[in-house]
Structures are given as C-alpha cells and as structure tokens.
C-alpha cells in the first residue's frame, strides 16, 4: 500500500520548523547596513569599474565609420524603425506620436540642426535630449553614426540647394501657376 | 261603479299629468360656455408664453450646449497609413521647396547616392560653419525651409 508512506511524508513536512529559508541572513534592498561606513546596503561600483563592452563602444563612438552606400542604407533602416514615430519619415518632427499629442521634436531642417556637427546628433542618440530618452542601450555605436549620416541625407534631400547640385534643376517639375 | 269618463290617474297619489317636455334645449348658454372655454384656454396659453419669455430665467431656458468630441483616433491604422504615405511621397519626389531661395527637395535615395560620393565630407553639416547647439536650445525661427503643409505640393511631382 503506497498511500500510507506518502501520508507519513506529508506529516513529516508539516513538522518542519526551520525558518532559515524564509528568514535569511542577508540585507534587503535599500535597507540599513551596519557593515559599511555609510550604513547603506546598496553599494556603488568601485572607482574605475567599467561595464563590459563599454570600452569598445567608446572607441566605436570616437571613430566615425566611413560613409558609403551600405552605411547610409543601414542608417535609413534604423532611422525608419526607431526614429520615425517621433521625427517623421522626412525628419520634420511630424511623426504619428506627435499627431497624438506628444511634444514635437525639432525639425532636422532648421538652421540650428543643419549647422550641428554629426557628433552632436550621435551624442543626442546616446544620451537623450529634452523629452527624448537615451538610446544608448537600443542603438549600437556604429548604427548611431549610420543614423547621423542618414540624417545628413535627409537634410540634403529635403533642403537641397539647386545651385550647388548639378543636374538637379532639370529634374524638378515646373509648378502650375 | 267607478266613473270611467274621468281622466286616467297613473300614480297612486293621483297627480294630474304634467305639461309636455320642451322639444329643444337653449343653445345660447351652451355656445357661450364653449366660447368662454376656448377663449380662456387661448388667453392662458398666450399668457404662459409671455411669462416664459419674459419672466423665467432659470437654466432650463438656456440653449443646449454642444461639447467637442474626444480626440480619439477612430481608425488609427488608416491614419498611420495616410500619414506615412504623405511623408513617403515627400521623401521620394522632386519638387521646389522655396524657389525664391533656390531650395528644392529630391528623393532621399538620390541624396544618399550623392552623399556617399563625398566620402569623409559626408558628415559635414550642410550649414557652415558648424555650431554645437547650446544646451537647452530648441527650435529656430530663422530656418529658410518651411514646414511641410505650408507649401502646396506640385501636381507634377515625379519620382
């Protein structure tokens, strides 16, 4: 008969009175701790601690990749996937989120951002700006440069100076009066 | 033996038979009464109308207020498709943006091709000299590029 040993095992389990599992000798999060001088259980990393991969990311950010068709295409793909909801496909700051009431981001085609260095654009992607949060953990360093290069393409596309671009004037259709 | 020649008595007391009932009623009092009712109702309605228009100022007499509808998207997917289609059209067409200043737009693929040919200069800002925007700065009213929608799209836009 197997029911009797099973019942006996259940009875033995109920007899356990060891609280070492539920009351462990450890510090809870954000509790006081007499072990350290500052009296806090939460510790900060020691000076000089570096996150894994941070050095490679920093090096990639410091050295812009050369702009070619593949980098621009990568930038376009990342831009349309990540940036379009707020900045819009053309970079005028008229994405769908803005249409729903979110604060309007500045247009890439205003003087302030047409004169901004590409590194500033990369820094904004990395650290955020205003209501835009940081995308450092969402966009790889090389992709940030790719997006910055694509923003340059957007600025050229939406604000091309015809006199400086040979062959462009002939392709623009005449406006009807 | 009773006298059979006397008039017939039809009740126990033996009252004599009364005069015949008048053949018709008097119309004048009835008509006057009806006319009075009609006039009274009409005067009452007019008086109530005057009273409502001149004396009563309670909220019940205020005109019904209309409220703006909630800003909801009834068809968000259709809105997104429409928005992206308009933006993609601007992204892939040639058109004048500001002809007086010689500024036009061209397909971004063409811009990418021209930019790739610049090599290391591709990162350079289109507006020189480059200036790092001061922290907290936002927006600019001096941009020569009008925002989309302020310039009518050319019907001859080509790809």
Interface residues (C-beta under 8 A of the other chain):
Chain A: X64 X66 X67 X68 X69 X72 X73 X76 X88 X89 X90 X92 X94 X96 X99 X100 X101 X106 X107 X109 X110 X111 X112 X113 X114 X115 X116 X117 X118 X120 X130 X148 X149 X150 X152 X153 X154 X155 X156 X157 X158 X159 X160 X161 X162 X163 X165 X168 X169 X171 X172 X173 X174 X175 X176
Chain B: X71 X73 X79 X80 X83 X84 X87 X88 X90 X91 X94 X95 X96 X97 X99 X102 X103 X104 X105 X106 X107 X108 X110 X111 X112 X113 X114 X115 X116 X118 X119 X120 X122 X123 X124 X125 X126 X127 X128 X129 X130 X131 X132 X133 X137 X138 X139 X140 X142 X143 X144 X145 X147 X148 X154 X155 X156 X157 X158
